[in-house]
Amino acid sequence: MSRILIVEDEPRVAAFLEKGLQANGFCTQTVRDGIDATSLALEGDFDLVILDLGLPGQDGLTVLEALRGQGLQIPIIILTARDDINDKVAGFERGADDYVTKPFRFEELLVRVRARLRRCGTLNAPPEMVLRLNDILLDLRTRRARVGDRSIELSAREFTLAETLMRHPGRVMSREQLLDRVWGYDYDPRSNIVDVYIGYLRKKFGSEAIETVRGMGYRMRS
Ligand code: CA
């Protein structure tokens, strides 16, 4: 499911976008402040950003510049009441992929969101069947794992945890992110269950396979 970050300070517009995008199968998160938007977009695992320009804290163009400056490459669609050509030029120059002016028709925005995601392969891409990293292989159809030519038994949770880490090779995943994705939102964030399961995976994959990044989380060694 594609994840979309909505950066919008008008509650009515934000609610309209959330409702429409969710009804079309997208997962959304909304932030109303420009400064929070920058950190969230960089930390979160989003596929696309819808960005308003007039924002409290930090203007949308500044947000955009910061995100591209930090190397964020996902599509960013500006959605704003500013319809001046100079604003559009400024938006594209700072790295926006598309520019939609308010008032807007939801259908049009949706078409543009889908087009952007399709272009970068996040939408309708054939699902991967196998994940490989170093000598570890996860077969997503059979839910079986191998290390080199050894077959490894993984529980359902262990498999999902391994899959989550292997989908982001080299990237640090925090305990909260792993709890969220593997155990669901309801799990107590103080629980040490992530650490326990990382221990299980290290026993099976080799202790070197997963790196602890102190104070931040875990990552697969790539
Ligand atoms: Ca605004």
Residues whose N, C-alpha, C, O or C-beta is under 5 A from the ligand:
A	BS01	CA	D9 E10 D52 G54 L55
